[in-house]
Amino acid sequence: MNVPTLEDVAGAAGVSTATVSRCLNEPDRVADATRSRVLSAVERLGYSPNFGARALATRRSDIVGAVIPTMANAIFARGLQAFEETLGEQGLTLLVATSGYEPDVEEARIRALVARGARGLLLIGQQRRAAVYRFLEQHGIPVVITWSHSARSLRSCVGFDNAAAMGALAGRGIALGHRHLAFISAARGPNDRARERVRGALQAMERAGLDPDDMPIVESPYDIEAAGEAFERLMALVPRPTLVLCGNDVQAVGAMAAACRLGLRVPQDVSITGFDDLEIAGVVQPGLTTVRVPHREMGVQAARTMAMHLANDRPLPPRRIALAAETVLRGSLAPPGEAVGPVLHALP
């Protein structure tokens, strides 16, 4: 069987070899239409660049790749640190790339890491195109999924039940008397973790006999300023939410800062919760009620699972490890108060 070359891809896509190379290594610098055409040719031909031909042929490199959505905040830092440390104990080296929560960029990063001799890949969440998994299977690359757990996963996964964790947190708020819940979420389309967290809150409402359609959901980047703007929009609603659930701690801190600007007291006028239990959750005042994600244990177990796959010449059955995520109660969640607070207006 002939191994497809860079020239084959360029010919199939109708572009230069330089454009193919740029698309695979710096996809942000290539126009969307061109990138789509090149990636389609790459997928159709089953092409993988020959940056590390010897490593690709022998699978003897010591490289493991990881593609995470962002390094812009600390969401993935602790888990990735533990993953790298545990890999190092096995004589393995970690290469990290980021996707910016963009599926096309993630796919390009995956292909680039394989091209550079990565023997296995750590990926965040289950959701991506089937063609990506076919590519990895074609090249014999084991995958470990983290930050998400599914008993039906076709690949090894080390994580927790996002829906159950958020459902437990929302249930706490409902038990305290909250009936008007709202949610600040990441974009759910490309992010199965965000989607599951919203689903967990909706299920908690259903269990309590509340109408899940009554919970407004605003999508926002994992960014303090953007989350603050989302919070202000929620506070302009009638009836005004008494509990705002946030998809992570960064968004929750943004919501708390916006509450302060609006003259709202947390938790007397509005309760706010996060997800992750980052260091900042215990520093802000009041302390942030959140979900503690088992970051380090997840990283350690993911590295051990990866090492197990790489130590075997033949593919192993998926190893599915479910970890617990617990609710951490702090001062930002309390029963709904009597104070109404100032009248607020929607942002333009």
N, C-alpha and C positions, 0 to 999 in steps of 0.2 A: 504493500500500500504506500503510495507516494505521500510524503509529509508536506502539507501546504506551506508555502513560503510567504514572506512579506509581499513579494511581487505578485503572487497569486491573489492575495487580498486586494492589493491596489488595483489590479486589472478588473476584478469582479466589482469593485466599488466605483471604478472610473475616476480614481484619484491618484496622486503621486504616493510613492512609498514614504516620503517625509510626512505627508498628511496622515497616513495610517499610523506611523510611529507616534505622531503628536496626539492623535486620537486615543491611543492606548495608554500614553504616559501623562498627558496633560489635557484630559478631555474638556476642561473648562475653556480651553483656548480654541476649540473647534466649534463651528456653527452646528446648531442642533440637527439640521437636515443632513449635513455631511457626516456627523458622528453617527446618526442613525443608520445611514447607508453603509458606513464602514463596519459598525458592529454587526449589522445584518450579514455582511459578507464573512466576517470573522466567525460568526456562529454557524453559518451555512457550511463553511469549509472546515470547521473544527480547528482553526489555526491557533497556535500558541507561539509567541515569539521565542527565539532561540538565544535569549540572554544568558542562560545557564545550561547549555546543552548537556554537559556532562552530568550535572546534578539532576536534570530532568530525566536523563536516560537511566541513571543508576539509583535514583532516589536516595542518594547518600548524603545530601546536604543536611545541615543541622538547622535549617531555617523553618520556622513556623510563622505564618502570616496571621494578622488580625485586621479586620476592617470594622471600625467603629464609626458611629454617625458623626461624632464631634469631639474635639479636644478643647472646645471653647469654655466648657465649665467642668465641674468635678464629677459629673454623673457617672462616668465610666472609669475614673482614675483608680479608685481603690481595687476594683475587681481586676483591672488590667495589670496593676502593680503585682498583685498576688499571682496572677497568671504567669507573668514574666519571671518572677522569682522562682516559682515552682518548675517552670520549664528549664531555667538555668541549672537547677539541681539534677536535671536529666541530661545535661549537656546540649540543650537546644537553645537557639537564638531567636528572638522575636523581632519581626518587622511589622510596624503598625502603619496603616493608612486610614484616611477618613473619607466619608462619603457625603457629608453635609445633608444627610437624610434624603439624598437623591438616588433613586434606584439605578439610573444609567451610570452615574458616577461610581456607585458601589460595584457594579458589574465590571467597569473598566479597571477599578483597583484590584478586584479579584483576579482578573486575567493578568494584570501586571505582576502581582505577587507570585502567581504560578509560573510566569515567564522567568522570574528571578530565582526559581528553584525552591519555592515554598513547598514543603512536604505535606503540610496540613494547614487548615484555616479555621480560625475562630471567627464566628459571625454573630451578629446581634439580632435576635428575633428570627422567626420562621419564614417571614414573608419575603419572597423574591421570585423572579420568573423561573419556570421549570427548566428553561434552557440553561440557566446558570448552573443548576444542579446537574444537568446532563453533561455540561462541560467539565465539571469537577469529577464526575464519575468516569468520564472518558479518559481523563488524565490520572485517575487513581488517587485523587486527593481526598483524604478523610476530612470531614467537617464536624466541628462541635458548635452547637447553637447555645447561646447564653442569654440571660435576661428574660427568658421565656421557657416554660416547661409544658410539654404535651405528652400525655401517655400514648398518643398515637403517632408521635413523631417518627418519620422514616430515617432520621439521622440522630446521632447522639446529641443529647441536650442536657444542660445543667442550668437549672433556673427555678423559678417560682411561678405560682399561678397569679398573674396580674389581676384578673377579674376577682378572684376570691379575696386578695389582699385589699383592693379598693372597696370591695363590697363590705368587708368587715369594718373598715374605717367609716364608710357612709352609714352603716348600721349603727355605729356608736353615736353618730350625730343625730340620727333619727330617734334613737332611744332617749336622747337628752331632750327631745321635744321639737326638733327642727322639722318643719314641713315644707319650707320653701328652699330647696337646694338648687345650686347652680354649679356648673363645671367649667373650668378653664383647662383645655386640653391641647396637646400638640396636634398637628394635622394628622388625622386618622388614616387617610388614604394609604400612604406608604409605610405606616407605622403600626404593626400589629399590637405592640405593647400599649400604645395610647388607646387603640380601639378597645382592647380588653379592659383597660381601667375604666373607661366610660361605661362599658357593658356591666361591669361589676357594680357601679353606682346605680345604674338603672334597675338591676336585679334586686338590689337592696330596697329600693323604693317599692318595687312590686311585692316583695315579701312583707313589707310593712303596710300594704294596702293603699299605697300612694300611687298616683298616676305618673308613670315615668315620662309621659309627654309633657308634664309640667316642669321638667328640669331643663332650663335653658343651657345650651352648650356653646361656648365661644372657643374657636380654635386660635391658638397663638404660638409663635415660636418659643422655644425654651430661652427666653430673654426677659430680664427684669422689666425693662421699659415697656415692651410689647404686652407683657402680662398685666402691667399696671393699667394700660389702656383698656385691655379686655375687662378688667375688674370694674373700671369706671362705667363701662357700658352696662355691665350687669347691675350695678347699683342704681342705674337710671330706670330699671324695669319696675313695673307695678303688677303684682306685689313684688317688693324688693326681697331678694334672697337673704335669708338669715345665716346660711352656711354656704361658703364657696369652697368646693373641692378643687384642688389643683393637681395637674398631672405630674408635677415634680416640685421639689423644694425651691428651685430657682423661680418658677412661676409664682409660688406661694409668697416668697419674699417680695416679689414685684407687686403682688396684690396687697400685702401688708403696707408697703410704702405708699401705695395709692390711697389706701384707707386713711393713713395719716394725713395725706395732702387734703383729703376731702373732709377732714374733721370727724371721721368715724372712729369709734373706739373698738379695739379688738380685745376680747370677744364680746363686750357688752352690746355693741350695735350689730356686729357681724362676726361670725366665726370663720376662720380660714384654716385649711389643712393642706399639707403637702404630700410628697411621696419620694422616698429614697433615704431620708435621715442623713443628709449631708451634714458636715460639721456646722454649717451656718444655722441649721435648725435649732441647735442648742444655744446659740449666741444671740439671736434676735430676741427682742422683747415685745410682747410676751414670747416665751418659747413656743416653737412650732410643733403642733400635733401633726404626726406624719406616719408613714409606713417605713419601718427599718428593713431595707433590702440587704440580704446576706452577701455583700459585695466580695469580701475576702474569701469566704468559703466557696463561693461560686467560682472565683478565679482559680483557687487551688484545685478544686474538683475537676474543673474544665481542663487544666493542664495535665492532671493525672490521666484523665480520659484520653486526651490527645496522645500522650506518651504511650498509652496502652495500644492505641491504634497503630502508631508508627513502629512499635516493636514487633508487629506481626506482618508477615509477608502477604497474607490474604485478608480481605476485608472482614471486619468483625461485625456482629449484629449491633444495632444501635444500643447505646447505654443511656438510659433515661434516669436522671437524678433529680428528684424534687426536693427543694429546700423550702424552709419556712420563712415567710415575711410577716413580721409582727407589727401591730399598731403601737405607736409610742405616744402616750398622752402627755401633752404639755398645756401651757396656758392659753393657746390660741383657739381652743374649742371649749365651749361652755353652753349651758342651756340658753335659748334665745332670750334676750333681755327685753325690758319694757321700753327702753329708749328708742326713739325713732330716728334721731339724728337729723342733719340738715336735708333740705330738699335738694335733690341732685338732678342734673340735666344731662341728656345724652350728648356725647361728643359728636361733632359734625362728621 
